[in-house]
Amino acid sequence: MNTRVRAPRLALCLALLGSVATSAACKKDAAPTAAASASVAPAPASAAPPAASTVAPALTATAGAAGLPARTPTTAGPLAIKGYPMTEQVGPPETLEYVGWIGDKFGWCEEADGGGDVLPYSCDLVLADGKVESHGTKGEPTEASVNAAKAWAAKSGLPKGTKSPKLVGTWDFGDITLAFQILDSKTADDGEVKATAGLVLGGTVDGEKPVFPFVVAPSTKKGFNFGAAPSAAIVSPDGKSLGVIGHLFGMEFVNSHVAKRTTLAGLAASIYNDTGFRHYTKKEYDKAADLFLRGTLADPESKLPAYNLACTYAILGDSHAEAALKIAIERGGDAVKKRAAKDADFAKVKTAPWFTALTGG
């Protein structure tokens, strides 16, 4: 297996979940996009939160999962993020004026910080492909451009309010407890910034040590955001995606927001996958296989869990390796064929007719 450490090279501060953990590595497929991590599909992440009856796709035998072992679906549970909304203010007061969904677009509007007489007005929407649609002021703000941006925001349909909205709804992945984790900033003795603050989202499966695969705001070596906190987490009107706003701040230098989105099914699949990989690295293959199976069934768009499942079944000598690899190839194409042909995890089945037929070996 190829590995990839999800969190940057820094100590993580106390998670809102209540523990400190290094996020798990996993088989690498594609680099993370602006919308999601490598194991979360970037697309499908309102005017108002959905009703409590909103339910994500069930963890059952989904399309493309034929031939895998039958598994009892997990029990549905409330869609909640431990420690969110935060009970105490972290950083400067919120400046968000509007935040939420407009159809399948997620975003926010605010009067941004600035040093001129006229403050810029930011208004960004994140599309399903991760691209950002901006309706705020551009260049040097003027009274006219600010008024035009504010007028657009007022008519946009975005919900108004500066307080973190309560997350509403249920999902079928009741064995997962979601949580945010803040990545601590690091500064050298001479004042040089070694790592800015960041914000990630993940959770625990069945009470295990948490993993945090979804990057809201990455920690980098450049910048002055010395603090981070979650501002909003809102489910899309169709109940399939989650939009998240991260608040970045640092004395008088930074007071800004970043929006990201992910599908709920993709988020669940990535949490199952990363938790499973932790067991894989410990050679606890039966447990790893169960978690990879959950990830494969959770989201028919996620590539990594199916491939990792095939690898683990092959190591175990389980005949379901063939079905799992078929699904991985259906989801990942020729790149998966090439990887599998060279992957040592398939050593036991290298000469099996089904393996050579699937990989073209």
C-alpha positions in Angstrom: 0.0 0.0 0.0 1.1 3.5 -0.7 0.7 5.8 2.3 -0.1 9.4 2.7 -0.2 11.4 6.0 -3.3 13.6 5.9 -2.3 16.2 8.6 0.8 18.3 8.0 4.0 17.8 10.0 2.9 19.5 13.2 1.5 18.7 16.6 -2.2 18.8 16.7 -4.0 20.8 19.4 -6.7 19.3 21.6 -9.5 18.2 19.3 -13.0 19.4 20.0 -13.7 15.7 20.3 -11.5 15.7 23.4 -8.4 13.9 22.3 -5.3 14.4 20.3 -4.6 12.3 17.2 -2.5 12.2 14.1 -4.8 11.6 11.1 -4.4 8.3 9.3 -2.6 7.7 6.1 -4.3 5.9 3.2 -3.8 4.7 -0.3 -3.3 7.7 -2.5 -5.4 8.1 -5.6 -5.6 11.8 -6.5 -4.3 14.8 -4.6 -7.0 16.6 -2.5 -9.1 19.2 -4.3 -10.3 22.5 -3.1 -13.6 20.8 -2.3 -12.5 17.7 -0.5 -9.7 15.3 0.6 -8.3 12.5 -1.6 -10.9 10.1 -0.3 -13.9 12.4 -0.5 -15.6 13.1 -3.7 -15.6 16.9 -4.3 -19.0 17.2 -5.7 -22.4 16.7 -4.1 -21.1 18.7 -0.5 -30.5 26.9 1.7 -32.1 29.1 2.5 -32.7 27.0 5.7 -31.4 23.8 7.2 -33.3 20.6 6.2 -35.9 19.0 8.4 -34.9 16.5 10.9 -36.1 13.7 8.6 -33.3 14.3 6.2 -31.4 11.0 5.7 -28.3 10.2 3.7 -28.0 7.2 1.4 -28.2 3.9 3.3 -25.2 1.7 4.0 -26.5 -1.3 2.0 -25.5 -3.2 -1.1 -25.2 -0.2 -3.4 -24.9 0.0 -7.2 -21.5 -1.4 -8.2 -21.2 -3.4 -5.0 -22.3 -6.8 -6.4 -20.4 -9.8 -5.2 -19.3 -8.3 -1.8 -20.3 -9.9 1.4 -23.7 -9.0 2.8 -23.5 -6.6 5.8 -26.1 -5.4 8.2 -26.6 -1.7 7.7 -25.6 0.6 10.5 -28.3 2.2 12.6 -29.3 5.8 11.5 -28.4 8.5 14.0 -28.5 12.2 14.4 -26.2 14.2 12.2 -24.2 16.1 14.8 -20.6 17.3 15.2 -19.3 16.9 18.7 -18.5 20.3 20.2 -20.3 22.3 17.5 -21.6 24.9 17.7 -18.9 26.0 20.1 -20.2 27.3 23.4 -17.5 29.9 23.9 -16.2 32.5 21.4 -12.8 31.7 19.9 -11.0 34.6 18.2 -12.6 37.9 17.2 -16.4 38.2 16.9 -18.0 36.7 13.8 -18.5 39.0 10.8 -20.6 36.7 8.7 -23.8 38.5 7.5 -25.2 35.7 5.4 -24.3 32.0 5.4 -25.9 28.8 3.9 -27.2 27.3 0.7 -28.7 28.7 -2.5 -29.9 25.5 -4.2 -26.8 23.5 -4.8 -24.4 26.4 -4.0 -22.9 26.9 -0.6 -21.3 30.1 0.7 -21.3 33.3 2.8 -21.2 37.1 2.6 -19.4 39.5 5.0 -17.9 42.9 5.3 -14.2 42.1 5.2 -11.4 43.7 7.1 -9.4 46.4 5.3 -7.3 49.4 5.8 -9.1 51.9 3.6 -12.0 54.2 4.2 -14.4 51.8 2.3 -14.3 48.2 3.5 -14.5 45.4 0.9 -17.6 43.2 0.9 -16.9 39.5 0.3 -19.5 37.2 -1.0 -18.4 33.7 -2.2 -20.3 30.6 -3.2 -18.7 27.1 -3.6 -20.0 25.1 -6.5 -20.4 21.3 -6.7 -17.0 21.0 -8.5 -15.2 23.1 -5.8 -14.9 26.2 -7.9 -15.8 29.5 -6.2 -18.3 32.0 -7.6 -17.6 35.5 -6.3 -20.2 38.2 -6.0 -18.2 40.6 -3.7 -16.3 43.7 -4.5 -13.3 43.3 -6.8 -10.1 45.4 -6.7 -10.2 48.6 -4.7 -13.6 48.8 -3.1 -15.8 51.9 -3.7 -19.1 52.9 -2.1 -20.9 51.9 -5.3 -19.3 48.5 -5.6 -19.9 47.7 -1.9 -23.6 48.7 -2.2 -24.0 46.6 -5.3 -22.5 43.6 -3.5 -24.7 44.1 -0.5 -27.7 44.4 -2.7 -26.9 41.1 -4.4 -26.5 39.4 -1.0 -29.8 40.7 0.3 -31.6 39.3 -2.8 -29.5 36.1 -3.1 -31.6 33.9 -0.8 -28.7 33.2 1.6 -30.0 33.0 5.2 -29.0 36.0 7.3 -27.3 35.7 10.7 -23.9 35.8 12.4 -24.3 33.0 14.9 -23.2 29.4 14.1 -26.4 27.6 13.1 -27.2 24.3 14.8 -26.7 21.3 12.6 -30.0 19.6 11.8 -30.8 16.2 10.3 -30.1 12.5 10.5 -27.9 10.1 8.5 -27.5 6.4 8.1 -24.0 6.3 9.5 -24.9 6.2 13.1 -21.7 4.4 14.0 -19.7 7.5 13.2 -19.4 10.4 15.6 -18.2 13.5 13.8 -15.8 16.1 15.2 -13.8 19.1 14.2 -10.1 19.3 15.1 -8.0 22.5 15.1 -4.5 22.3 13.8 -2.3 24.4 16.1 -0.1 27.2 14.7 3.7 27.0 15.3 6.1 29.9 15.5 9.9 29.7 16.0 11.7 31.6 18.7 12.7 34.3 16.2 9.1 34.8 15.2 9.2 32.9 11.9 5.9 31.2 11.1 6.5 27.4 10.9 2.9 26.4 10.5 -0.4 28.4 10.4 -3.5 27.2 12.2 -5.9 25.0 10.3 -9.2 23.2 10.6 -10.1 19.6 9.7 -13.3 17.5 10.0 -13.5 13.8 10.7 -14.7 11.5 13.5 -14.7 8.2 15.3 -16.1 4.8 14.2 -17.5 2.8 17.0 -15.7 4.9 19.6 -12.2 4.3 18.1 -9.4 6.9 17.9 -10.6 9.7 15.5 -9.4 10.4 12.0 -9.7 13.7 10.2 -9.7 13.3 6.4 -11.7 16.4 5.4 -9.5 19.5 5.2 -11.5 22.8 5.7 -8.4 25.0 6.1 -5.0 23.5 5.6 -2.1 24.4 7.8 0.7 25.9 5.7 4.1 27.6 6.2 2.9 30.9 4.9 0.4 33.3 6.5 -0.5 34.9 9.8 -3.7 33.0 10.8 -2.6 31.9 14.3 -6.1 30.7 15.2 -9.0 28.7 13.6 -12.5 27.7 14.5 -15.6 26.3 12.8 -18.2 29.0 12.0 -20.9 27.0 10.3 -21.8 23.4 9.3 -25.0 23.2 7.2 -26.6 20.4 5.4 -27.7 21.0 1.8 -31.4 21.2 0.9 -31.4 17.7 -0.6 -29.7 16.3 2.5 -26.8 14.8 0.6 -24.0 17.3 1.2 -22.4 19.3 4.0 -21.1 22.8 3.7 -18.5 24.1 6.3 -17.2 27.6 7.0 -13.9 27.9 8.8 -12.9 31.1 10.6 -9.2 32.1 10.4 -7.8 34.8 12.5 -4.5 36.3 13.7 -4.2 39.5 15.7 -4.6 42.5 13.3 -3.3 40.5 10.3 -6.1 38.0 9.5 -9.8 37.8 10.1 -11.3 35.8 7.2 -13.4 32.8 6.3 -13.1 29.8 4.0 -15.9 27.6 2.7 -15.7 23.9 1.8 -18.2 21.2 0.9 -18.4 17.5 0.7 -21.0 14.8 0.2 -22.1 13.2 3.4 -21.6 9.7 1.9 -18.1 10.6 0.8 -17.3 12.0 4.2 -18.4 8.8 5.9 -16.5 6.6 3.4 -13.3 8.5 4.0 -13.7 8.1 7.8 -14.3 4.4 7.4 -11.3 4.2 5.0 -8.8 6.0 7.2 -9.9 4.1 10.3 -9.5 0.9 8.4 -6.1 1.8 7.2 -5.0 2.2 10.8 -5.9 -1.4 11.4 -4.2 -2.4 8.1 -0.9 -0.9 9.3 -1.2 -3.0 12.4 -1.9 -6.1 10.3 -5.3 -6.4 11.8 -6.7 -7.4 8.5 -10.1 -8.7 9.5 -11.0 -5.4 11.2 -9.5 -3.4 8.3 -11.6 -5.4 5.8 -14.8 -4.7 7.7 -14.1 -0.9 7.7 -13.1 -0.8 4.1 -16.3 -2.7 3.3 -18.3 -0.1 5.1 -16.5 2.6 3.2 -17.1 0.9 -0.1 -20.8 0.5 0.5 -21.2 4.0 2.0 -20.4 5.8 -1.2 -20.4 4.4 -4.7 -18.3 7.3 -5.8 -15.4 6.8 -3.4 -12.4 5.0 -4.9 -10.0 4.3 -2.1 -12.1 2.1 0.2 -12.9 -0.4 -2.7 -9.2 -0.6 -3.6 -8.1 -1.0 0.0 -10.8 -3.7 0.4 -9.5 -5.6 -2.5 -5.9 -5.4 -1.2 -7.0 -6.6 2.3 -9.1 -9.5 0.9 -6.2 -10.6 -1.2 -3.9 -10.6 1.8 -6.5 -12.7 3.8 -6.9 -15.1 0.9 -10.6 -14.1 0.8 -12.3 -14.9 -2.5 -14.2 -11.6 -2.4 -11.0 -9.9 -3.5 -12.1 -10.4 -7.1 -15.4 -8.6 -6.6 -13.7 -5.8 -4.6 -11.1 -5.3 -7.3 -13.8 -5.2 -10.0 -15.5 -2.4 -8.1 -12.3 -0.5 -7.6 -11.5 -0.7 -11.3 -15.1 0.4 -12.2 -14.6 3.5 -10.0 -11.0 4.2 -10.7 -10.4 3.0 -14.3 -7.0 2.1 -15.8 -5.0 3.8 -13.0 -6.3 1.1 -10.6 -5.4 -1.7 -13.0 -1.8 -0.4 -13.2 -1.5 0.0 -9.5 -2.9 -3.4 -8.7 -0.6 -5.1 -11.1 2.4 -3.7 -9.1 1.0 -3.9 -5.6 2.6 -6.4 -3.3 -0.7 -6.9 -1.5 -1.9 -9.0 -4.4 1.0 -11.4 -4.3 -1.2 -14.3 -3.4 -3.4 -13.8 -6.4 -0.9 -12.5 -9.0 -1.2 -15.6 -11.1 -5.0 -16.2 -10.7 -6.8 -16.0 -14.0 -9.3 -13.5 -12.7 -6.5 -11.1 -11.5 -4.6 -11.2 -14.8 -7.9 -10.7 -16.7 -8.8 -7.7 -14.6 -5.4 -6.0 -14.6 -4.4 -7.0 -18.2 -1.4 -8.8 -16.8 
